[in-house]
Amino acid sequence: MMTVDEMIRQKNQLRLTYAQIASLSGVPVGTVQKVLGKITSSPRYDTLLALEKVLKPESDSNTLNEDEPAFGETAQYNSQTIIPSDKKPGEYTLDDYYALPDDQRVELIDGVFYDMSTPSTIHQIISLNMSIQISSFIDKNKGDCMVFIAPCDVQLDMDNKTMVQPDVMIICQKDKIVKKNIFGCPDFIVEVLSSTTRKKDMSLKLAKYENAGVKEYWMVDPDKLKIIVYDFAHDFDVSIYGFEDKVPVGLYDGKLQIDFKPILDEIEFLL
């Protein structure tokens, strides 16, 4: 389990407030403040466990969870997967990525492969509904930006070490769109969280997207019915919304609002 000091460091790295951590973890904000402010010397185990689920950073192990490296020096995988066994995590390139079978869905981040499981029906409903709302707004206003949904390769850093597949994205510079993939960072990205992607999306990808120049990053959490919005273009402003809200898109100065109530209505029978 993480120590309180480790949780505090992760909180600062993610730039989350006590209120935002409380909203994500279900722990009362006063308790969060006491624990992470080191006011209480002996916090309850279940409280620490709830906080750890929100704040636990990306693991460096080579186990085969989606949020951890899939192919490493000692990693094992099924016999149908082509593994470049002569390399270590951090050494893989786009040549290795393109050498994988077409039906093997992975992401390559800083030379490390991450296996990607098949998205759930809830995940698909959310992604599709959001993309339709965004596309309708762009068409109605005769905008130049374009919407893409996964699977679509994004050569985020324009190097040979990283290729990701965001769930939903907006591209406003058409010279970044080539036949094979997106070359460069999208302006706007959405990742729909799951139990296997939560850590990767909330830590590793958060840092990667900010450093690459993404203007706005949304994490949609169907388990907690929350939307976490990182507005990198405005001093890393962080906001949290619910599935009853209309969430403004900063990229369009709030003129576009994603209405999550219809999305909630569609997925409610699956929750």
C-alpha positions, 0 to 999 in steps of 0.5 A: 500500500502507498504511504501517505507521503507517496499519496501527497506526492501523487496528489501534487503531480496530478494537481488535484484538490482535496475536494476533487480527490473526495469526489473521486474516492468517495471519502469525505473532503474533511477526512481527505484533508486530515489524511493528506494534510497529515493532521491525523496520525492513524488513518483508517485502513479502508480510507487509505485503500479508497485514496490509493485507488485514486492516487496510485501511480503507474506501475513499473512492473511487466505484468500483463494488465492493460495499464502495465507494460505488456511486453517486457524482458520477462513478460509472457504472452499467448503463442499467437502474439509476435514478441520482439524478444531481443528488446527490453521495455523502452527499446521498442519502436514503431517498426516493432509496432507495425510488425505486430498482427493487425488484430493485436491492439496495443499502444506504444508509449516511450518504447514500452508496449501496453496491451489493450483489452476490448472496450466494454459496451458502456465504453462504446456508447459513451465514446460514440455519443460524445463523438456525435455531439462534437461532430454535430456542433462542428458541422452546424457551425461549419468548423474546420476541426475533425473528430476521430474515435478509436481505434485510430493511431496517433503518433503523439510525439512525432517520434518512433517511440510512441503511438497511442489510440485515444478514445475520442479526439479533435484535430484542428490542423488538417496537416496532422491528418495523414492516411495512416495515422494522426501525426502530432498531438490532437487539440482535444482528447477523451479517455473513458476510464475502466478498471484496467486503464484507470492508472494509465489514463490518470497518470502516464497519459495525463503527463504525456498529453500535457507534454505533447501540447494537447490543449484539453484532456477529459477522463470520463469515469462511468463507474463513479459517473464523473468527468474530470476535465484538464484544461492545459491551455489555461494553467492546468485548470481542473474541473469535475462534473457529473453525468447529469451535467452539460460539460463545456468544451474549453476548446470552443470557449464553452459554446460546445457543451457535451450533454451527459444526461442522454448518455446516462439514460442510455447506459443506465440499464448496464450500471 
